[in-house]
Amino acid sequence: MKKRKFPSAQTILLVKATFVALLTWIIPSGKYDSLTYNKLDNTFIIKSKGKTRLIPASQNHWTNLTSKYHTKILQTALFTNP
């Protein structure tokens, strides 16, 4: 009887990647809050759990938002601070 060898690192990684890819069809995706900037109205639009809020785009509101939301989300946002 032949001894089985331990699989290579590439084989283990391929099996893990396939397993995780299959889980993307099984586990439902999450719902996340979104923050966008409306340049025409100069407002921030916050969408959360089916509700939409509009707040003025001022430095005071921006400071409140940055302290409330995770900084990593804001770093990837599409607006910059002049």
C-alpha positions in Angstrom: 0.0 0.0 0.0 1.3 3.4 -1.0 1.7 6.2 1.5 -0.1 9.4 0.8 2.0 12.5 0.6 0.9 15.8 2.2 -0.4 18.1 -0.5 1.7 21.0 -1.7 1.1 24.6 -0.6 -0.4 25.5 -4.0 -2.9 22.7 -3.7 -4.0 23.8 -0.2 -4.4 27.4 -1.4 -6.3 26.4 -4.5 -8.7 24.3 -2.4 -9.2 27.1 0.1 -9.8 29.7 -2.7 -12.4 27.4 -4.3 -14.1 26.8 -1.0 -14.3 30.6 -0.3 -15.5 31.3 -3.9 -18.4 28.8 -3.3 -19.3 30.4 0.0 -19.9 33.7 -1.9 -23.0 32.1 -3.5 -24.2 30.6 -0.2 -23.7 33.4 2.4 -25.8 36.5 1.7 -24.1 39.8 1.1 -24.3 42.5 3.8 -26.0 45.9 3.6 -23.7 48.8 4.3 -24.2 52.5 4.9 -23.1 54.7 2.0 -22.0 58.3 2.0 -22.0 60.3 -1.2 -21.5 64.0 -2.0 -23.9 65.9 -4.2 -22.0 68.7 -5.8 -25.0 70.5 -7.3 -26.8 70.9 -3.9 -23.6 70.9 -1.8 -24.9 68.2 0.5 -23.9 64.8 1.9 -26.3 62.0 1.2 -26.3 59.2 3.8 -28.1 56.0 2.9 -28.6 53.6 5.8 -31.1 50.7 6.2 -33.5 52.0 3.5 -33.4 55.6 4.9 -31.9 58.5 3.1 -30.7 61.6 5.0 -29.4 64.9 3.4 -27.1 67.1 5.5 -25.3 70.3 4.4 -21.8 69.8 3.3 -20.0 72.1 5.8 -16.8 71.6 7.7 -18.7 71.2 11.0 -20.9 68.4 9.5 -17.8 66.8 7.9 -16.0 66.7 11.3 -19.1 65.1 12.9 -19.2 62.5 10.2 -15.5 61.6 10.4 -15.8 61.1 14.1 -18.9 59.0 13.7 -17.9 56.7 10.7 -14.9 54.5 10.4 -11.9 56.5 9.0 -11.0 53.7 6.5 -14.3 54.2 4.7 -13.8 57.9 4.5 -10.3 57.5 3.2 -11.7 55.6 0.2 -14.5 58.2 -0.4 -14.5 60.2 -3.6 -14.3 63.6 -2.1 -11.2 65.5 -1.0 -10.8 68.3 1.6 -9.3 71.4 -0.2 
